[in-house]
Amino acid sequence: MGKVEIFEMKIWGPVIRFFHAFPLHKDRVDRTALKHAIALLQMGEVVCIFPEGGITDGQAIYPLERGISLILKHCDPKVICCGVSGTKAFLSGGSLELR
């Protein structure tokens, strides 16, 4: 899942669509995206979620968004926690930058 703005980007939009990502509207409770994530997990599919709501500076763990708890409440997925680092250096190329 990814914020809807990424799907509008010339480079990142096609890339994340290739990996079957789906948009999430962060400005409101996006019931469609939450239901889709739950359905995928119930079918045994993998759903990648940034539970802090996006890319952070890596200096601290930010509060988790409420959507993650709603998803976990409605299904019992196996959860693999991981961290991603170095994204600022990778994404610092102007139009590729995610904010």
C-alpha positions in Angstrom: 0.0 0.0 0.0 1.2 3.5 -0.7 0.0 7.0 -0.4 -2.0 8.1 -3.4 0.5 10.8 -4.3 3.1 8.2 -5.2 0.8 6.8 -7.9 0.7 10.2 -9.6 4.5 10.4 -9.9 5.9 9.7 -13.4 8.6 7.3 -12.3 7.4 5.8 -9.0 3.7 5.3 -10.1 4.5 2.7 -12.7 7.1 1.0 -10.5 4.7 0.5 -7.6 1.9 -0.6 -9.9 4.2 -3.2 -11.3 4.5 -4.7 -7.8 0.6 -4.6 -7.4 0.6 -1.8 -4.9 -2.6 -0.1 -4.2 -3.3 3.5 -3.2 -4.2 4.8 0.3 -5.7 8.2 0.9 -4.0 9.4 4.1 -6.1 12.5 4.5 -9.1 10.4 5.6 -10.0 6.9 6.8 -9.6 5.0 3.6 -12.0 2.1 4.1 -11.5 0.8 0.5 -7.7 0.4 1.0 -8.1 -1.1 4.5 -10.7 -3.6 3.2 -8.4 -4.5 0.3 -5.4 -5.0 2.6 -7.5 -7.3 4.8 -8.8 -9.3 1.9 -5.3 -9.8 0.5 -4.0 -11.0 3.9 -7.0 -13.3 4.4 -6.1 -14.9 1.0 -2.5 -15.4 2.2 -1.0 -12.6 0.1 1.8 -10.3 1.3 1.0 -6.7 2.1 3.8 -4.2 2.8 2.8 -1.5 5.2 4.8 1.4 6.6 3.0 1.5 10.0 4.4 4.9 10.8 2.6 6.2 7.8 5.5 6.7 5.4 9.2 7.3 5.2 10.7 9.0 8.3 14.1 10.4 9.1 15.1 7.3 10.9 16.1 9.1 14.1 13.1 7.8 16.1 10.2 5.5 15.9 7.1 7.6 15.3 3.5 6.7 16.5 1.9 4.0 14.4 -1.1 4.9 12.3 -4.4 3.5 13.4 -5.0 1.6 10.2 -2.4 -1.1 11.1 -4.3 -2.0 14.2 -7.6 -2.2 12.3 -6.0 -4.5 9.8 -4.5 -6.8 12.5 -7.8 -6.9 14.3 -9.7 -8.3 11.3 -7.2 -11.0 10.3 -4.4 -12.9 11.9 -1.5 -12.4 9.5 2.1 -13.4 10.1 4.0 -10.1 10.7 7.6 -9.5 9.8 9.0 -6.3 11.2 11.9 -4.7 9.4 13.5 -1.3 9.0 14.6 0.5 5.8 17.6 2.9 5.9 19.4 5.0 3.4 16.3 6.1 1.6 17.2 9.8 1.9 20.5 9.2 0.0 18.7 7.1 -2.6 15.7 9.4 -3.0 17.6 12.7 -3.0 17.5 13.0 -6.8 15.0 15.8 -7.2 11.8 14.5 -8.8 12.4 11.0 -7.2 12.2 12.4 -3.7 9.3 11.2 -1.6 8.0 13.6 1.0 
